[in-house]
Amino acid sequence: MSVVTEVSPDGHKLTISVRGRFDFGRHQEFRESYERLAQKPDSIVVDLKEATYLDSSALGMLLLLRDHAGGDNSDVRVVNSSSDVRKILAISNFDKLFDIS
């Protein structure tokens, strides 16, 4: 499985870990990771520690996640991204939309 979901015991935090290629092939799996939850979490963390590749469709998936979480009022963080992935996110101005570390 390339997308692993973990919900905190209190249900307030969702962590989505992406392993391997984060591209259109992960689209369905990524969307299901947050859409199938019974309760919308207060914060979402996208962990890219094990992501080896990110393309424009992954950027689109992150935007869909942000919209689903509440847009400008959402708390969505992207963590553990490699320097190459951080460059892509910065060039795309995603650092203005997400808390990236």
C-alpha positions, 0 to 999 in steps of 0.5 A, spaced: 500 500 500 502 506 497 498 511 502 497 509 509 492 513 513 492 514 521 487 517 525 489 519 532 485 516 538 481 522 539 479 523 532 482 530 531 488 529 527 489 525 521 496 523 518 496 521 511 503 517 509 505 517 502 510 511 500 514 511 493 511 515 487 506 520 489 502 521 482 496 520 478 496 512 480 495 514 487 489 519 486 483 514 488 487 511 494 489 518 496 482 521 496 479 515 500 484 516 505 480 522 507 473 522 504 472 515 507 472 518 515 466 518 519 468 525 522 472 530 519 479 531 523 481 538 525 488 537 522 491 533 517 498 532 516 501 529 509 507 525 511 512 525 505 518 522 508 518 515 504 515 519 497 520 518 492 517 522 486 511 528 486 508 530 480 503 536 478 497 531 479 500 530 486 499 538 487 492 537 484 491 532 490 494 536 495 489 542 493 483 537 493 485 535 500 485 542 502 479 544 499 475 538 503 478 540 509 476 547 509 480 551 504 483 557 507 480 555 514 484 548 514 490 546 518 493 541 513 501 540 513 506 537 509 512 534 513 518 530 512 519 532 504 525 531 501 529 538 498 527 536 491 520 536 493 520 542 497 523 546 491 517 543 487 512 546 492 516 552 493 516 553 485 508 552 485 507 557 491 504 551 495 508 554 501 503 560 501 497 555 502 500 549 506 505 549 512 511 545 509 516 542 513 
